[in-house]
Amino acid sequence: MQENQNLTFQKGIKDGLPICLGYISVSFTFGMAVVSGGMPAWVAVLISMTNLTSAGQFAGLDIILNGGMYLELAVTTFVINIRYMLMSLSLAQKVDSAMTVLQRCAVSFGVTDEIFAVAMQQKGEINTRYFAGLLLTPYVGWAAGTLAGATAAGLLPLSVRSALGIAIYGMFIAIIVPPMSKTKPVAVVVVTAALLSCIFRWTPLLSSLSSGWVIILCAVIASAFAAMRYPVEEEEGA
């Protein structure tokens, strides 16, 4: 696999800009929720700058506001965010072999669902320059949106705050639909994961599982099925 010389820092910035704009609206809601819960604005910004995970942050915030234990907070956020381990393992097979361990650790901090989806669509190996640009804009947008939301807490009606909370789902759909419509294996994975999610949601016994475990199980089962059904043939002489 050869490094794509077109994957520059500037291209990473450009590819990350749509994610950045989507993150602003979601993190705006998070910032408002933190301040509305009685915590200062700087705490909201600090959480966003050290986590970069919407589901984990909202779940963690709920536990904090309800006086939960540290162990409960740690386990909950770990389960919800454990999917990033799978994404990082997958991305590790695609990054430039010249990327150092320190650089890999740095970029792994910024791996999210949307960044993973965009990075995996690139052809060839992904270098450090592209990854840096791709991660920078969403990170800035996430922190800036949180600050803006924390500052504007209490000024917007509840209906507007609720509407902002679903923006990330629309953004992810916009990212996944194009490759899904072009590649059959991707479509199979998406449909399989959706069906499994419905099974976990509506089956009495399975519905008791936490959302984090459901995500992991759906991802593993769907990807394993696709891997067996559509194996990737190695190029001769590789």
Salt bridges, closest charged atoms under 4 A:
GLU3 OE2 - ARG129 NH2 3.50
ASP15 OD2 - LYS11 NZ 3.24
ASP113 OD2 - ARG83 NH2 2.98
